[in-house]
Amino acid sequence: MDSFLHITNWLNVVKGLANQNACIILVGNKKDLKDDRVVSVNEASKFCQENDILYLECSALDGEGVDDIFKTASKNIVNKIENGVIIIDDGKNVNKIIPKKKDDETNNYSRCNSC
């Protein structure tokens, strides 16, 4: 429960440092310890819905759900690329992503150096 109490602060730090279109996933670990659960699925899901982030659970002990975290993040990023939310540069700046401005309906994009 102690970690869950700090999530709001950590999320604010992440949102302040990450690209506005970053894929943020809250991962509940120790899924294998069902009898020792402190934070309910409903409580964690509600927090994520209110903060527009994804929620998944896993067990680092037995590996359950770990692959799903990476698959979900990858699919989320691909969907954003396919929907034009983020645009991969044309090759001149291979490691950069250009986020599409929400309020800009034209094709004027700003460069992002910390995606």
LINFENNOR-V454768 format. One record per backbone hydrogen bond with DSSP energy under -1.0 kcal/mol. NH is the residue of the N-H (numbers start at 1). CO is the residue of the C=O. If there is no record, write none. Layout:
nh-><NH	NH>
co-><CO	CO>
//
This chain:
nh-><5	6	7	10	11	12	13	14	15	16	17	18	22	26	28	31	33	36	37	44	45	46	47	48	49	50	51	53	54	56	58	59	63	66	69	70	71	72	73	74	75	76	77	78	79	80	81	82	83	84	85	86	87	89	96	98	100>
co-><1	3	4	6	7	8	9	10	11	12	13	14	19	54	56	58	30	33	34	40	41	42	43	44	45	46	47	48	24	26	28	64	59	63	65	66	67	68	69	70	71	72	73	74	75	76	77	78	79	81	80	80	98	96	93	87	85>
//
